[in-house]
Amino acid sequence: MSEDEQVDIYDDTLRKVGVTGRLEAHKRGLWHFNFHCWIITHRSGGAVLFQIRSEVKPSFPGLLDSTVGGHYSAGEGLREVMREIEEEIGIKVRLKDLVPIGSRVDVAFYDGVSKREIAQVFFLEDDRPLTDYRLSAEEVVALMEVPVDAGLKLFSGPAKRIQAKGVRWVESRDEWEKVRMTLTQKSFVPKMDSYYRSLFVNAKRFLSGDKLLSI
């Protein structure tokens, strides 16, 4: 989605009040809806798949973020915004495979931007090899599997740093490269709340078969 693409905007009661460009919505702090899809895998004893944002992204380049994220264009619903999954990581997904785990307020202030979004959050269970994905070079530079138990330790306090592994696409060699990283909380796109802790708690419950989830 380009910065001038139109999005629906809402008041503080989430009543739709109009349409504006995404850049304008961010400049003025207008409420709008966002889509987060997290891929959950059984590998590594259970892990959450994070993307590493491209270095050319205007916000938070090089940091770990949701597997797929994107804005709803004006008038769009879930079926339409799912396009982001194929655009960013190159896989086709059926609507029925997405597991809704709730919505959250996503607020951030940086570089003159006042972001006020309602993120609708979904899990997708997928154990395909990381090299089966096809990354959008403009959006994603790597995929990292963060073990659920390690993520819980990092965002609950006992651990200051954890280890994760993943893959990076090397355009010059036209091949995948294995990646190992030491991560701290600062390795992730910053959040004002305990989103990541809740994410890993829900992922652990999801992998154990519990479908009563709430972010």
KEKE-3310 file (N, C-alpha, C; in steps of 0.2 Angstrom, whole numbers, plus 5000, padded with zeros to 4 digits):
npx = (5004:5003:5008:4999:4987:4970:4962:4949:4943:4940:4931:4933:4925:4925:4917:4914:4920:4924:4935:4953:4970:4983:4995:4991:4982:4991:4999:4989:4985:4973:4961:4962:4961:4971:4980:4987:4996:5002:5013:5013:5023:5027:5041:5057:5052:5041:5037:5037:5035:5044:5046:5060:5061:5063:5078:5075:5063:5052:5049:5056:5066:5075:5071:5063:5046:5028:5024:5017:5010:4998:4988:4971:4963:4952:4935:4938:4938:4942:4945:4950:4961:4969:4978:4990:4998:5002:5008:5019:5026:5024:5015:5000:4984:4970:4955:4948:4959:4965:4966:4957:4962:4959:4958:4968:4974:4985:4996:5008:5021:5032:5045:5037:5025:5009:5003:4988:4980:4969:4973:4969:4971:4978:4982:4991:4994:5008:5020:5029:5045:5056:5063:5053:5046:5043:5050:5046:5056:5056:5049:5053:5067:5072:5067:5063:5063:5057:5059:5045:5046:5058:5055:5045:5053:5061:5052:5046:5055:5065:5076:5088:5093:5091:5092:5090:5085:5085:5081:5089:5086:5098:5101:5111:5117:5107:5101:5096:5102:5107:5103:5108:5104:5107:5095:5088:5075:5075:5077:5065:5051:5046:5033:5020:5014:5011:5012:5020:5023:5010:5008:5017:5012:4999:5003:5009:4998:4990:4998:4997:4984:4974:4960:4954:4958:4965:4971)
npy = (4994:5011:5027:5036:5030:5026:5026:5020:5030:5033:5038:5041:5031:5021:5023:5025:5039:5044:5045:5045:5048:5037:5042:5055:5051:5045:5057:5065:5057:5049:5037:5021:5004:4990:4975:4960:4946:4932:4919:4903:4889:4872:4869:4869:4867:4874:4889:4906:4915:4929:4943:4952:4969:4978:4987:4999:5003:5016:5017:5010:5002:4986:4980:4967:4961:4958:4943:4946:4961:4974:4988:4990:4995:5008:5003:4989:4972:4958:4947:4954:4961:4951:4949:4954:4944:4936:4945:4950:4938:4928:4917:4908:4909:4902:4909:4902:4897:4906:4911:4920:4930:4941:4959:4974:4989:4999:5010:5023:5035:5044:5052:5063:5057:5051:5038:5029:5015:5001:4985:4970:4954:4939:4921:4909:4893:4885:4874:4874:4873:4887:4891:4890:4901:4916:4931:4948:4960:4974:4975:4964:4957:4946:4930:4925:4913:4913:4905:4899:4898:4904:4917:4920:4921:4932:4943:4942:4945:4936:4933:4943:4942:4932:4918:4915:4908:4909:4913:4922:4930:4931:4942:4944:4932:4924:4915:4907:4911:4905:4911:4917:4924:4935:4941:4955:4964:4976:4973:4971:4979:4993:4992:5000:4993:4976:4968:4958:4949:4944:4939:4928:4920:4917:4910:4899:4893:4890:4881:4870:4866:4873:4883:4894:4909:4925:4941)
npz = (5000:4995:5002:4999:4997:5000:5016:5027:5040:5058:5072:5090:5095:5087:5076:5059:5050:5038:5024:5020:5015:5018:5023:5028:5038:5047:5050:5056:5067:5065:5068:5061:5053:5054:5049:5056:5054:5061:5059:5065:5070:5073:5073:5081:5094:5095:5088:5084:5069:5063:5053:5046:5044:5029:5025:5018:5022:5028:5042:5057:5051:5048:5060:5070:5066:5064:5056:5044:5039:5037:5030:5029:5015:5009:5011:5011:5017:5027:5018:5007:5012:5015:5004:5007:5013:5003:4995:5003:5008:4999:4999:4996:5005:5013:5018:5029:5035:5044:5060:5071:5084:5091:5093:5095:5102:5093:5096:5092:5092:5082:5073:5069:5066:5071:5075:5075:5077:5075:5077:5069:5073:5069:5069:5060:5056:5051:5044:5034:5026:5029:5017:5007:5006:4998:4997:4998:4992:4994:5006:5015:5023:5029:5037:5053:5065:5081:5096:5106:5120:5123:5118:5128:5139:5136:5135:5147:5157:5163:5154:5146:5133:5119:5108:5090:5074:5056:5039:5026:5010:4998:4986:4976:4975:4972:4981:4996:5013:5028:5044:5060:5075:5089:5100:5108:5118:5111:5098:5091:5083:5092:5105:5115:5124:5132:5120:5114:5124:5126:5114:5113:5124:5119:5108:5113:5120:5109:5101:5110:5108:5112:5108:5112:5112:5116:5112)
capx = (5000:5007:5006:4993:4981:4965:4959:4943:4945:4935:4931:4935:4920:4926:4911:4917:4918:4927:4941:4958:4976:4986:5000:4987:4979:4997:5001:4984:4983:4966:4960:4961:4962:4977:4980:4993:4996:5008:5014:5015:5026:5029:5048:5060:5048:5036:5040:5033:5039:5045:5049:5064:5059:5068:5081:5072:5056:5053:5049:5058:5070:5079:5068:5058:5039:5024:5026:5014:5006:4996:4982:4965:4961:4945:4930:4941:4937:4948:4946:4954:4968:4974:4983:4996:5001:5005:5013:5025:5030:5023:5011:4992:4981:4963:4952:4947:4965:4966:4963:4957:4964:4956:4960:4972:4975:4992:4998:5015:5023:5039:5047:5032:5020:5005:4999:4983:4977:4966:4976:4965:4977:4977:4987:4991:4998:5011:5026:5033:5052:5057:5065:5047:5043:5046:5050:5045:5062:5054:5046:5055:5074:5073:5062:5066:5059:5058:5055:5040:5048:5063:5051:5042:5058:5063:5047:5043:5060:5071:5081:5090:5094:5089:5095:5085:5088:5081:5084:5089:5087:5104:5099:5117:5119:5101:5100:5095:5107:5105:5105:5107:5104:5106:5090:5085:5069:5076:5078:5059:5047:5043:5026:5019:5010:5014:5009:5024:5022:5003:5008:5020:5007:4994:5006:5010:4991:4988:5001:4994:4978:4969:4958:4951:4963:4963:4977)
capy = (5000:5017:5032:5040:5025:5028:5021:5022:5033:5032:5042:5037:5026:5017:5025:5027:5046:5047:5042:5049:5045:5034:5047:5060:5047:5045:5063:5068:5053:5047:5030:5016:4997:4986:4968:4957:4939:4928:4912:4898:4883:4867:4868:4872:4866:4879:4895:4912:4918:4936:4946:4958:4974:4980:4993:5005:5005:5023:5017:5004:4997:4981:4977:4961:4963:4953:4939:4950:4966:4979:4992:4989:5000:5010:4998:4982:4968:4953:4943:4958:4963:4945:4950:4956:4938:4934:4951:4950:4932:4924:4911:4908:4906:4902:4913:4898:4895:4911:4910:4926:4930:4947:4966:4978:4996:5000:5017:5025:5042:5044:5056:5067:5052:5050:5032:5026:5010:4995:4979:4964:4949:4932:4916:4905:4887:4883:4871:4873:4876:4894:4892:4889:4907:4921:4938:4955:4963:4980:4974:4960:4955:4939:4927:4922:4909:4914:4899:4902:4898:4909:4924:4922:4923:4938:4948:4942:4947:4932:4934:4949:4941:4925:4916:4914:4906:4910:4913:4928:4930:4935:4943:4944:4925:4920:4909:4908:4911:4904:4917:4916:4931:4936:4946:4958:4968:4982:4970:4971:4985:4994:4993:5003:4988:4970:4964:4952:4944:4941:4935:4921:4916:4914:4905:4892:4889:4888:4875:4865:4864:4878:4888:4900:4914:4933:4945)
capz = (5000:4995:5008:4997:4996:5004:5021:5031:5047:5063:5078:5096:5097:5081:5071:5053:5049:5032:5020:5019:5013:5024:5026:5031:5044:5051:5052:5060:5072:5064:5069:5056:5054:5052:5049:5058:5053:5064:5057:5071:5068:5078:5074:5087:5100:5094:5087:5080:5063:5062:5047:5047:5040:5024:5027:5015:5025:5032:5049:5060:5046:5051:5066:5069:5065:5063:5050:5039:5042:5032:5031:5025:5010:5010:5009:5011:5023:5028:5012:5003:5015:5015:4999:5010:5014:4996:4993:5007:5009:4993:4999:4996:5011:5013:5023:5034:5039:5048:5067:5074:5091:5094:5091:5100:5100:5092:5096:5092:5090:5080:5067:5066:5065:5076:5073:5080:5073:5078:5073:5070:5074:5067:5069:5054:5058:5044:5045:5028:5027:5028:5010:5003:5006:4993:5001:4994:4994:4997:5012:5020:5021:5032:5041:5059:5070:5088:5100:5110:5127:5123:5118:5134:5144:5135:5137:5154:5161:5165:5149:5143:5126:5117:5101:5085:5068:5051:5033:5022:5003:4995:4979:4972:4974:4970:4985:5004:5017:5035:5049:5067:5078:5096:5100:5114:5116:5106:5091:5089:5083:5099:5107:5121:5129:5132:5115:5112:5129:5125:5108:5115:5128:5115:5104:5117:5121:5102:5100:5114:5105:5115:5103:5116:5113:5115:5112)
cpx = (5004:5004:5000:4987:4976:4963:4953:4946:4939:4936:4933:4931:4920:4920:4915:4915:4921:4932:4946:4964:4979:4991:4996:4984:4985:4999:4996:4982:4976:4966:4959:4963:4968:4976:4987:4992:5002:5008:5017:5017:5028:5037:5051:5057:5042:5039:5035:5038:5038:5048:5054:5063:5064:5071:5079:5066:5057:5053:5052:5062:5074:5077:5064:5051:5035:5025:5023:5010:5004:4990:4977:4964:4954:4940:4932:4939:4943:4949:4951:4961:4972:4979:4990:5001:5005:5010:5019:5029:5028:5020:5003:4989:4974:4960:4951:4953:4967:4963:4963:4958:4962:4959:4964:4973:4983:4993:5005:5016:5030:5040:5041:5025:5016:5001:4994:4979:4974:4969:4971:4971:4974:4983:4986:4996:5001:5018:5030:5040:5052:5059:5059:5044:5046:5045:5049:5051:5061:5052:5050:5062:5075:5067:5066:5061:5061:5055:5051:5043:5054:5060:5048:5047:5060:5058:5044:5048:5066:5077:5082:5091:5093:5092:5089:5088:5083:5084:5084:5090:5093:5103:5105:5119:5113:5100:5098:5101:5104:5107:5104:5108:5104:5101:5089:5078:5069:5077:5071:5056:5044:5036:5025:5016:5014:5012:5013:5023:5015:5004:5011:5015:5002:4997:5007:5003:4989:4991:4999:4987:4972:4967:4954:4956:4961:4970:4976)
cpy = (5006:5022:5035:5036:5027:5023:5024:5025:5033:5037:5038:5031:5021:5017:5028:5034:5048:5042:5047:5045:5042:5038:5052:5057:5047:5052:5066:5063:5051:5039:5026:5009:4995:4979:4965:4949:4936:4921:4908:4892:4879:4866:4871:4872:4870:4885:4900:4914:4925:4938:4951:4963:4976:4986:5000:5007:5012:5022:5010:4999:4992:4978:4971:4964:4957:4950:4943:4955:4971:4983:4989:4995:5002:5005:4991:4979:4963:4949:4947:4959:4957:4945:4951:4950:4936:4939:4951:4944:4926:4917:4912:4905:4907:4905:4908:4896:4900:4910:4917:4926:4937:4954:4969:4985:4997:5007:5019:5032:5042:5048:5060:5063:5051:5044:5030:5021:5004:4989:4973:4959:4942:4927:4912:4899:4885:4880:4870:4876:4883:4896:4892:4896:4911:4928:4943:4959:4970:4980:4970:4957:4948:4937:4924:4919:4910:4909:4903:4903:4903:4916:4925:4924:4930:4944:4947:4944:4943:4933:4941:4948:4934:4924:4914:4912:4908:4910:4920:4927:4934:4936:4942:4937:4921:4914:4911:4907:4910:4910:4915:4923:4931:4942:4949:4961:4973:4979:4970:4978:4987:4995:4996:4999:4981:4965:4958:4947:4940:4937:4928:4917:4913:4909:4898:4889:4887:4881:4869:4863:4868:4883:4894:4905:4921:4937:4951)
cpz = (5000:5001:5006:4996:5002:5009:5024:5038:5051:5069:5084:5098:5091:5076:5065:5051:5042:5029:5019:5017:5019:5027:5030:5038:5049:5054:5057:5066:5071:5065:5063:5057:5051:5053:5051:5057:5056:5062:5063:5068:5074:5078:5080:5094:5100:5093:5083:5075:5063:5056:5050:5042:5035:5027:5024:5018:5029:5039:5052:5055:5050:5057:5065:5070:5064:5056:5044:5042:5036:5034:5027:5021:5011:5007:5009:5018:5023:5022:5007:5006:5015:5009:5001:5011:5008:4994:4997:5008:5004:4994:4999:5002:5010:5019:5030:5038:5044:5055:5070:5082:5094:5091:5097:5097:5099:5091:5096:5089:5088:5074:5064:5065:5071:5074:5078:5075:5078:5074:5075:5069:5073:5067:5062:5056:5051:5046:5039:5029:5025:5020:5005:5002:5000:4995:4996:4996:4996:5004:5017:5018:5023:5036:5047:5063:5077:5092:5105:5117:5128:5123:5124:5139:5143:5137:5143:5159:5163:5161:5146:5135:5125:5110:5097:5079:5063:5044:5030:5015:5001:4988:4974:4970:4972:4974:4993:5008:5025:5039:5056:5071:5086:5097:5107:5113:5111:5099:5088:5088:5090:5099:5114:5126:5129:5126:5113:5117:5128:5119:5109:5119:5124:5110:5107:5118:5114:5100:5104:5113:5108:5109:5106:5117:5112:5116:5117)
residu = (MET:SER:GLU:ASP:GLU:GLN:VAL:ASP:ILE:TYR:ASP:ASP:THR:LEU:ARG:LYS:VAL:GLY:VAL:THR:GLY:ARG:LEU:GLU:ALA:HIS:LYS:ARG:GLY:LEU:TRP:HIS:PHE:ASN:PHE:HIS:CYS:TRP:ILE:ILE:THR:HIS:ARG:SER:GLY:GLY:ALA:VAL:LEU:PHE:GLN:ILE:ARG:SER:GLU:VAL:LYS:PRO:SER:PHE:PRO:GLY:LEU:LEU:ASP:SER:THR:VAL:GLY:GLY:HIS:TYR:SER:ALA:GLY:GLU:GLY:LEU:ARG:GLU:VAL:MET:ARG:GLU:ILE:GLU:GLU:GLU:ILE:GLY:ILE:LYS:VAL:ARG:LEU:LYS:ASP:LEU:VAL:PRO:ILE:GLY:SER:ARG:VAL:ASP:VAL:ALA:PHE:TYR:ASP:GLY:VAL:SER:LYS:ARG:GLU:ILE:ALA:GLN:VAL:PHE:PHE:LEU:GLU:ASP:ASP:ARG:PRO:LEU:THR:ASP:TYR:ARG:LEU:SER:ALA:GLU:GLU:VAL:VAL:ALA:LEU:MET:GLU:VAL:PRO:VAL:ASP:ALA:GLY:LEU:LYS:LEU:PHE:SER:GLY:PRO:ALA:LYS:ARG:ILE:GLN:ALA:LYS:GLY:VAL:ARG:TRP:VAL:GLU:SER:ARG:ASP:GLU:TRP:GLU:LYS:VAL:ARG:MET:THR:LEU:THR:GLN:LYS:SER:PHE:VAL:PRO:LYS:MET:ASP:SER:TYR:TYR:ARG:SER:LEU:PHE:VAL:ASN:ALA:LYS:ARG:PHE:LEU:SER:GLY:ASP:LYS:LEU:LEU:SER:ILE)
# end
